[in-house]
Amino acid sequence: MQKQKGILVIRNSDKKVYRRFRQKALEEDINVGKAITEAMEYWLEAKQNKKKTNISGIRKLNGIIKAGKKVRWSEQVDEILYGASA
């Protein structure tokens, strides 16, 4: 796949953030265009890999404080949210 190159105008960006970004790119010895491309690819990948957490099972928690019974709230929350088993 051939990469298209050209002029890109980005509106409504923070100038202070851009200056810091540009300075970091210079420190890393890469041009700003390449650094922005890498940042956009990283952001897109992070958004694609982000998994939505379903908290509908939180209502199924057992263990309102009962004398003599071990309470496992944190383990149960982990199981519901992350699928982890204790």
BELFEN-V964999 format. One line per field, one symbol per residue. ss: DSSP state (2 for helix, 1 for strand, 0 for the rest). psi: psi as a letter, one per 20 degrees, with the letter a starting at -180 (. if undefined). burial: 1 if it has 16 or more other ideal C-beta (glycine too) atoms within 10 Angstrom, else 0. A space follows every 50 residues. Layout:
ss = ???
psi = ???
burial = ???
This chain:
ss = 00000000000000222222222222200002222222222222222220 000002222200000000000022222222220000
psi = ppppqappporkqphgggggggghgghilqrhghgggggggggggghhip pppojhihijpqkpoppippplghghgggggijqq.
burial = 00000000000000000000100010000000001100000000000000 000000000000000000000000010011000000
